[in-house]
Amino acid sequence: MGLSEFEEAVRKEMDENPALEEKEAWDEEVVAETYDGEDVEEAAPQEKFNDIGRDEDYDSGRDDVPHDDDGLDLSDYTVFEPHGGADFQTDAEAVNQQTFYESLLEQLNGYDLSEEDVGIMKFLISSLDSNGYLNKELIDIVYELNFKQYIDTTEEHVARLLSLLQSFDPIGLGARNLQECLLLQVRALPPEHPLREVAILALTEYFEFFVNLEWQRLRRRLKLKTEDFEALRRLLKHLNPKPGNQLNVGLEDEAPIVVPDVYVELNTDGEPVVTLNNGTLPDLCVSPAYLETLKHYSAHRTQLSNEMKAQLTFVQSKVDAARGFINVVTLRQTALRSVTETLVELQRDFFVNEDDETLLKPLKMEDVAKYLDIDTSTVSRVVRDKFMQTLFGVYPLKMLFASTFTAGDGVELTSHHAMLKLQEIVDGEDKLAPYSDHQLVAEMAKAGFPVARRTISKYRERLHIPEKRFRRKGQV
């Protein structure tokens, strides 16, 4: 169960159980006294989280809480890639709660602008298309502002305000074309970034090579060593050509956006650190009023009427259910953190090298289960439908379990290596006569990756590589 579904399950449980509340600034002494009632039955603590799959979809004996036992088909989702630097967590949380327009207006509120400039900014925002592009000439905007908004301004002044809009998150909004969109993202990199200047050069002087995926020609023009160029290519391929998609939620014609369950950032020492995304999950507690009632009834158990005994049973059941559910939430978060931290530790090279998939090591769920001394089924349930967000993208946690692939020379690699090799072969093919799937099988075999044609088809689909006829130059 992903974060959004879990939030919904929590809200549903709170609606149906009056003893389950969001923690507020209760009087700590009263709460402590209430919890110390000797006759109040405590929920038995669980030492491990091997039952997290069962507990996570907690139903208190009911069958109306949604269960999700099927794997998530990523083709139904738009996975967005952030480029907002250190503040990307806030963007990811907001993206599931606000509309495109509302999110940008919220950012606009952080600036001290005149009433006229606010009007111009709102007009610019409303002029963006669903991908975040501005498809109007500035002079036309000046005319429209004059005739529709009764704002008298100049093209230069609108250009200055457009520059302000282009600094909003996600970076790339307000661009007039793809080249400007990508350049905005690269220029937003820290000045000390080793690839910033060469990326700007690639996108300004050799943009045609980039859009046509002519990587070898681009490398020769930039005169880069192979390893430096590969780092540049990873950076360029992580840029977001449609930044508006990050904020287009709630629209029927848009795929739902993946909300990350965890964030993985690099600390000041360059080491990956895991942070859970709690989203709108409330800090839960058992209702102090219910606890006080339970304490009172329990203290006078022998004096209760039949009606009061029935009330005691009702209150006890609700308190027990609330405690059980709080335990579920705690177990879920504990398990998610433990498994993710283990995955990050075992796949450290991937995270410290800008999400380089070639550095993913062969890893099975059994390995993580053994490392944590838990059941393999627990690991499977914890990572199911969960996503992580790094500075370079959003990925399913399952991606870190790299399946083993034995190359032609007997070297044990991962399927990620095979897919990257396929991408490299397609990038270097003759665009006037691209390879068929059968030819790709042969080329992969030459490179030491013996795979079947159906595997080529599956890899193409995952890499979003079109069929041969659509890759022919002039058809893309």
Secondary structure as GFF3:
##gff-version 3
##sequence-region A 1 476
A	DSSP	alpha_helix	3	16	.	.	.	ID=ss1
A	DSSP	beta_strand	20	22	.	.	.	ID=ss2
A	DSSP	alpha_helix	28	35	.	.	.	ID=ss3
A	DSSP	alpha_helix	52	56	.	.	.	ID=ss4
A	DSSP	three_ten_helix	74	76	.	.	.	ID=ss5
A	DSSP	three_ten_helix	85	87	.	.	.	ID=ss6
A	DSSP	alpha_helix	88	95	.	.	.	ID=ss7
A	DSSP	alpha_helix	100	108	.	.	.	ID=ss8
A	DSSP	alpha_helix	115	126	.	.	.	ID=ss9
A	DSSP	alpha_helix	138	148	.	.	.	ID=ss10
A	DSSP	alpha_helix	155	165	.	.	.	ID=ss11
A	DSSP	alpha_helix	178	187	.	.	.	ID=ss12
A	DSSP	alpha_helix	196	205	.	.	.	ID=ss13
A	DSSP	alpha_helix	207	211	.	.	.	ID=ss14
A	DSSP	alpha_helix	215	222	.	.	.	ID=ss15
A	DSSP	alpha_helix	226	237	.	.	.	ID=ss16
A	DSSP	three_ten_helix	243	246	.	.	.	ID=ss17
A	DSSP	beta_strand	262	266	.	.	.	ID=ss18
A	DSSP	beta_strand	272	276	.	.	.	ID=ss19
A	DSSP	beta_strand	284	286	.	.	.	ID=ss20
A	DSSP	alpha_helix	288	299	.	.	.	ID=ss21
A	DSSP	three_ten_helix	301	303	.	.	.	ID=ss22
A	DSSP	alpha_helix	306	346	.	.	.	ID=ss23
A	DSSP	alpha_helix	348	352	.	.	.	ID=ss24
A	DSSP	three_ten_helix	357	359	.	.	.	ID=ss25
A	DSSP	alpha_helix	365	372	.	.	.	ID=ss26
A	DSSP	alpha_helix	376	383	.	.	.	ID=ss27
A	DSSP	beta_strand	387	390	.	.	.	ID=ss28
A	DSSP	beta_strand	393	396	.	.	.	ID=ss29
A	DSSP	three_ten_helix	397	400	.	.	.	ID=ss30
A	DSSP	beta_strand	404	406	.	.	.	ID=ss31
A	DSSP	beta_strand	412	414	.	.	.	ID=ss32
A	DSSP	alpha_helix	415	427	.	.	.	ID=ss33
A	DSSP	alpha_helix	437	446	.	.	.	ID=ss34
A	DSSP	alpha_helix	453	463	.	.	.	ID=ss35
A	DSSP	alpha_helix	468	471	.	.	.	ID=ss36
###
